[in-house]
Amino acid sequence: MFLDLNPDLTSEQRSLKEQTHKFAEEVMRPAADKLDKLSDPAEVIADDSVLWDVLRQGRELGYHVRALPEELGGVALGPVEQCIVAEEMGWGSAGLAVCMGASSMPFVFAAMLGPPGLIEKHVIPFRDDVKAEFIGCWAITEPEHGGGDQVYIGSKREDIPFIRHGTRARLDGDEWVINGQKSAWVSNGTIATHALLHASIDGTEDERDAGMFFVPLNVDGVTRGKPLDKIGQRDLNQGEVYFDNVRVPADYMLVKPDMYEMVTDIIIATANGGMATTFTGVARSALEEALEYCKVRVAGAKVISKHQLVQKKLFDMFTRVESARALGRAVNVYNTQAMPPEPHYAIAAKVQNTETAFDVASDAVQLLGGCGLSREYPVERIFRDARAAMIEDGDNDTLRLAGARLLLERYT
Ligand SMILES: Cc1cc2nc3c(=O)[nH]c(=O)nc-3n(C[C@H](O)[C@H](O)[C@H](O)COP(=O)(O)OP(=O)(O)OC[C@H]3O[C@@H](n4cnc5c(N)ncnc54)[C@H](O)[C@@H]3O)c2cc1C
């Protein structure tokens, strides 16, 4: 296994890394290779798909509760431990890592912000679920509003023409009634049983009012789109979720309008921080594939790792991987302590590390020559998976603009 620059890891952290690497290597990687080659994305989620084995084995190892509070039986891993798990999972498969991370989101938020009845009914069964019957999703983007609209580019929300979600919630007695649609990009969109849903509020004085809701999706009025067919992370199910007069109890609103912008910032900081470490793992997997290949491939009368140009390329890739880990880990540790977390640091790490993953994977394709283009070698998939990350969780250009706004606001 490739060693990273972390002499300070405790023996518990090292064994967490080894355990997660084993899961990534023996379970995630082979499943990702299989799922990626399926031509129809509906096959990825078929009853006999290996996807379900990955989710079940991940649950048996407790990865689904790694962010749940300890008082609810979660593991509540610290930031370094979260980074270790995310990097190893990214090494195994970006798409499956995102699938598992997104799956926990509504339950983690419900555990922190939900009423006791909701926690009893939904969070506890999720915690105990080893059959992968509870799958979460984060439903924020919409056909009319991409990630850029959600991160308030240019100026703070109160200063700009408001962005109203097409998905809207109206209070009717002691229930919210939800109508609208989320985009085809929602991870786990067609298999999720529960959503953390962002929606605008109807019937209040301020038209910008929005909130976040915990929504069980096995209720009347919820329908789904087709599983999305896409270039990379093909093992990650995505699809639209439609809401037609869907009713949830009034206290399933987890975040009220007065806290909406702050909690959105916290989610962006957490999600982008997670992307930064996951894609460190993706970059590392491409580097390791290249190292292995260059030590055995003979061209120009010697193994190609003896050619200086190849050595330079490998060393540049190594430098970028180590820098990505250092930035990702520093940002996640900092943002765990900061209250509230600072999204522009997480955005910097997400942008930097997903672009590192793409560049390192592209260099790996180059070093493998013709084999780099072949579907027989994992770098071809890793390259496509990394490309998707530059749009995932906010496309990198609009994230940069949002990061610039925050930087300018903070720098006085
Ligand atoms: C693999 C993957 C997983 C995802 N998972 C989820 C998920 O779990 N939940 C979810 O809700 N969404 C998810 N998304 C959606 C993702 O967040 C959006 O695709 C992303 O934010 C971009 O939005 P868009 O596709 O609508 O592009 P748009 O916002 O339409 O952007 C199109 C182009 O216009 C540019 N642009 C947009 N606005 C501006 C502006 N104000 N100024 C300058 N340029 C601008 C952008 O830079 C981009 O180049 C996922 C996407 C991917 C690829």
PDBQT file of the ligand as one rigid body, heavy atoms in Angstrom, charges set to zero:
ROOT
HETATM    1  C1  LIG A 501     -21.699  13.289  -9.844  1.00  0.00    +0.000 C 
HETATM    2  C2  LIG A 501     -22.641  14.364  -9.383  1.00  0.00    +0.000 A 
HETATM    3  C3  LIG A 501     -23.340  14.198  -8.172  1.00  0.00    +0.000 A 
HETATM    4  C4  LIG A 501     -24.269  15.162  -7.768  1.00  0.00    +0.000 A 
HETATM    5  N1  LIG A 501     -24.994  14.966  -6.627  1.00  0.00    +0.000 NA
HETATM    6  C5  LIG A 501     -25.982  15.829  -6.282  1.00  0.00    +0.000 A 
HETATM    7  C6  LIG A 501     -26.806  15.581  -5.119  1.00  0.00    +0.000 A 
HETATM    8  O1  LIG A 501     -26.591  14.613  -4.375  1.00  0.00    +0.000 OA
HETATM    9  N2  LIG A 501     -27.816  16.439  -4.868  1.00  0.00    +0.000 N 
HETATM   10  C7  LIG A 501     -28.091  17.504  -5.653  1.00  0.00    +0.000 A 
HETATM   11  O2  LIG A 501     -29.040  18.212  -5.367  1.00  0.00    +0.000 OA
HETATM   12  N3  LIG A 501     -27.307  17.798  -6.746  1.00  0.00    +0.000 NA
HETATM   13  C8  LIG A 501     -26.266  16.978  -7.063  1.00  0.00    +0.000 A 
HETATM   14  N4  LIG A 501     -25.464  17.249  -8.161  1.00  0.00    +0.000 N 
HETATM   15  C9  LIG A 501     -25.742  18.457  -8.945  1.00  0.00    +0.000 C 
HETATM   16  C10 LIG A 501     -24.592  19.446  -8.963  1.00  0.00    +0.000 C 
HETATM   17  O3  LIG A 501     -24.463  20.096  -7.735  1.00  0.00    +0.000 OA
HETATM   18  C11 LIG A 501     -24.848  20.392 -10.147  1.00  0.00    +0.000 C 
HETATM   19  O4  LIG A 501     -24.756  19.643 -11.337  1.00  0.00    +0.000 OA
HETATM   20  C12 LIG A 501     -23.845  21.494 -10.191  1.00  0.00    +0.000 C 
HETATM   21  O5  LIG A 501     -24.003  22.299  -9.057  1.00  0.00    +0.000 OA
HETATM   22  C13 LIG A 501     -23.971  22.335 -11.443  1.00  0.00    +0.000 C 
HETATM   23  O6  LIG A 501     -25.302  22.709 -11.666  1.00  0.00    +0.000 OA
HETATM   24  P1  LIG A 501     -25.923  22.600 -13.136  1.00  0.00    +0.000 P 
HETATM   25  O7  LIG A 501     -25.562  21.225 -13.625  1.00  0.00    +0.000 OA
HETATM   26  O8  LIG A 501     -27.345  22.953 -13.068  1.00  0.00    +0.000 OA
HETATM   27  O9  LIG A 501     -25.099  23.645 -13.976  1.00  0.00    +0.000 OA
HETATM   28  P2  LIG A 501     -25.440  25.217 -14.113  1.00  0.00    +0.000 P 
HETATM   29  O10 LIG A 501     -25.618  25.826 -12.759  1.00  0.00    +0.000 OA
HETATM   30  O11 LIG A 501     -26.523  25.376 -15.111  1.00  0.00    +0.000 OA
HETATM   31  O12 LIG A 501     -24.084  25.763 -14.733  1.00  0.00    +0.000 OA
HETATM   32  C14 LIG A 501     -23.802  25.645 -16.133  1.00  0.00    +0.000 C 
HETATM   33  C15 LIG A 501     -22.581  26.510 -16.445  1.00  0.00    +0.000 C 
HETATM   34  O13 LIG A 501     -22.891  27.886 -16.192  1.00  0.00    +0.000 OA
HETATM   35  C16 LIG A 501     -21.938  28.465 -15.302  1.00  0.00    +0.000 C 
HETATM   36  N5  LIG A 501     -22.651  29.342 -14.356  1.00  0.00    +0.000 N 
HETATM   37  C17 LIG A 501     -23.799  29.050 -13.678  1.00  0.00    +0.000 A 
HETATM   38  N6  LIG A 501     -24.160  30.116 -12.898  1.00  0.00    +0.000 NA
HETATM   39  C18 LIG A 501     -23.220  31.052 -13.071  1.00  0.00    +0.000 A 
HETATM   40  C19 LIG A 501     -23.035  32.362 -12.526  1.00  0.00    +0.000 A 
HETATM   41  N7  LIG A 501     -23.901  32.899 -11.653  1.00  0.00    +0.000 N 
HETATM   42  N8  LIG A 501     -21.942  33.078 -12.927  1.00  0.00    +0.000 NA
HETATM   43  C20 LIG A 501     -21.062  32.533 -13.816  1.00  0.00    +0.000 A 
HETATM   44  N9  LIG A 501     -21.195  31.295 -14.363  1.00  0.00    +0.000 NA
HETATM   45  C21 LIG A 501     -22.266  30.573 -13.999  1.00  0.00    +0.000 A 
HETATM   46  C22 LIG A 501     -21.311  27.268 -14.549  1.00  0.00    +0.000 C 
HETATM   47  O14 LIG A 501     -19.972  27.557 -14.156  1.00  0.00    +0.000 OA
HETATM   48  C23 LIG A 501     -21.360  26.158 -15.581  1.00  0.00    +0.000 C 
HETATM   49  O15 LIG A 501     -20.187  26.192 -16.368  1.00  0.00    +0.000 OA
HETATM   50  C24 LIG A 501     -24.501  16.324  -8.573  1.00  0.00    +0.000 A 
HETATM   51  C25 LIG A 501     -23.784  16.479  -9.773  1.00  0.00    +0.000 A 
HETATM   52  C26 LIG A 501     -22.868  15.529 -10.168  1.00  0.00    +0.000 A 
HETATM   53  C27 LIG A 501     -22.108  15.738 -11.456  1.00  0.00    +0.000 C 
ENDROOT
TORSDOF 0
